[in-house]
Amino acid sequence: MSFTALVLFDIDGTLIRRAGHHHREALVQGVRRVTGLKTTTEGIPVQGMLDPDIIAAMLRNAGAPRALYRRSVLEIQHAAENFYLRACPSLHDKHCPAVEATLRKLERNGALLALVTGNLTRIGWRKLDRAGLKRYFHFGAFGEMATTRGGLAKWAIAEARRKHRIPRHTPISLIGDATSDVIAARQNCIPIISVETGITPREDLVALAPDYLLRNLRELRLRMLGLNGAQRLKKRTSYYRGV
């Protein structure tokens, strides 16, 4: 199958929001079940962080030595995923605005859709499954697969070229709600479309000058992704308001 574009999506704050405490609790329970330590995500700026980095911060705040993280992180991740698989509620009513309509539109126009997220693999897929969105995505780059979000985006692009044979000239874009998404896109020299549906303050996104800054996905246009016969625009910030 020939794809017209590669569009990479973050999950939390971009596709789904207000999904509840279950993800944070899964990390807490994963640490407790493997190490016996009582930890918390309180005080950790989890927005845009990778799950393994959140786990490392939780252990550090609890006074655990770095060696404990190194020898137990894989087991903690597995335990956290297992907890989340059991605990995750239905998320069908937690979509960000216009998400499913946008995904259907991109699918109809031949775009290859993939994930770039800090979630652990089974947590990320479970969220999408419980939100009824999993079927739109061909693959994903998840929190344990690289040490930075930029590394995840790089892996996703390589996977699209390797497994799905997208040619070098195929337009590639990243859509996300966090400043870390902007940085990841810049590191991979691809356009970034920021959305204000997460918890990142608008001024923080403006400061990094994303190519487009949208209130939500209702404002997304195919031309922003290099689709619909549009020529790739020179990189610029557009505070799009439906005009």
N, C-alpha and C positions, 0 to 999 in steps of 0.2 A: 504494500500500500504506500502511495506517495502522499506525504504530508505537506501542507502549505506553510506551516509555521510551527515552532515549538514554544509553548507558553507554560512557564513554570509558576506554580502557585504555592504560597505559604498556606498554612491551615488556620491557626488560631488568630482571630481578628481579621482574617481575609475571607475565608470560606465559612467559618463557624465562629460564633461569639456567645459569651455567657453560657459556656458548656458545663459550668458547675465546678465543684471542688475536687472532683474525682481524680483528675490528673495529678494534682499536687499531693493528694492523699496517697495515690499509688506510689509516688516517689518516697514519701515518708514511710509507708509500710514496707517497701522494698528494702530500705536501709535497716529498718527495725528487724525484719525477719532474717536478714543475713548477718548483721553485726550486733544486734541487740541494743543499738543506740537509739535514744529518743532524739529525733531531729525535727526541724521545721523548715518550711520555705519562707517563713516570715522574715522580712528584712532583706530578702534576696531579690534583686531587680530581674525577675524571670522573663520579662517581655523581651523576646528576640533571642533568648539564650538557648543553647543546646541542652537537652536533658542530662547528658553526662556532666556538663559543667555545673548544672544546678545541683546534682548529686554531690559533686566535689565540694561545692560551697556549703552544702548542708553538713557534710562531714567536718569540714574545716571549722565551721561555726560551733560545732559540738566538741571541738578540741581533739578530734581524731588525727593521728599522724597520716601523712601523705601516703605512706606505705600501705595503710589499710585500704585506701581508695584503690591503689594500683592492683592489689591482690583480690579485691572483692567486687570491683565495679561491674564486671560481666554478670556475676551472680545477682547483684543488686538490680541491674537492668532487667534481667529475666524475671525476678520476683515482682518487680514493679509492673511489668507488662502483664503478668498473670493476674495480678490484683485488678488492673484496669479492665482486662477482658471480662471479668466477672462483674465489676462495679459500674461500668459505663451505662448510663441510661439512654433512652431514646433521645436523639438530637435532631429529629426532623423539624422541630420548631425553633431551632437555634441557628438557622442559616443567616448569614449576613444578607443585606438587601440585594435582590436580583441575582443571587448566586446561580440557582439552577437554570434560570433563563439564559444567563451568560454562558454557562457551560454547554448548554444545548446549542446555542448559536455558534460557538467556537467549533463544536463537534461537526455541525452541519457545513461549516466552511473549511473543513479539512485540517484543523489544527491538531497537533499532537499535544496532549495535556499531561503534565507530570507534576510531582510535588517536590518542593524544597522546604524542609521543615526541621525544626529542632526536636520534634517529637521522636521518641523511640519508635522503631518500625511497627511493632504490633499495636502500640498505642495510636499512632497516626492512622493506620488502616482501620482500626476499630472505630475511631471517631467518624471517619468517612462512611463506614458501613452503617453505623447507627444514625447517621444523618441522611442516608440514602443517596450519597454522592460518589461512592466508591467506583461505580461502573464507568465514570467519565475519565478516570485516570489510568494510564498505561503502566506507570512505574513511579517510583519515588526515591528521593535521596533523604535519608533520615538521620537523626541526631547522632547516632553512634557510628556513622559511616565516614565522618571526617571530623577534623578538630575545629573547623570554622564553618560558618554559613557560606562563605565564599568557596570553600572547598567542596561543600555539598553541591552548590550550583555548578561548579566545574565538573564534578562527577556526573551530574544529571545530563549536562550537555554532551559529555563523552559517551554516555550510555545511549543517548538518542542517536548519535552518529554511528555507534557500533552496532546496536541491536535493531534500530528502526531505520537505519540507512538514510538519515536526513542529510542532504548535501550541504556543503560549506556555505552556500549562498542563502540557505533557509533562514528567514527572520526568527530571532530568538528574543523573548522578553521574560522578565520576572515581575510578578504581581505580588505585593506584600504590604503589610501595614506598619512595619517597624523600621527604625533607622538601620538595623542590621541587614535588612533586605536591600536597602539602598547601597550600603557598603558592599554587599555580596555581588550585586549587579555591576557596580563599578569595577570590582576586582576582576570580573570576567568580561568586561567591555561590552555589556549588553544593556539595552534600555531597561529602565525601572519604572513601573507604574505603581505609585503609592496610593493607598486607599485610607480614608480616615475612619474606618470601621473598627479599628482596634483601640487600644488605650494610649497609644503614643500621642503626645500633644502635637497639634498641628504645627506649631512653630518649630518643633524639633525636626519635622519632616521638611518644612520649608527651608530650614537652614542648610540642608544637604542637597537642595535643588534637584529633586527627582525629575525625570523627563516629563512625567505627568503626575499631577496630584488631584485625585478624584474624591468626592465625598463618599461615593460607594460605586459598586460595579454597574449601576444603572447608567453611569456616565461613560462607561467604556465604549469606544468605537473601534471597529475593525482596523481602520487606518493607523491607530496607535500601535498596533501589533504588526504592521507591515502587510496586512491582509487587504483583500478587496481591490487588488491592483494598485494600491497606493505605493508610492516610492517611499523608501525609508527617509524620514525627516532628519535633518541635522539635530544633534542633541540639544535640547533646550527644555526649560521648565515651562509647562503649560498648566495653569490653575484652571482646569476645565470646568465649565459650569453649563454644559449642555448647549453651547452655541457653536 
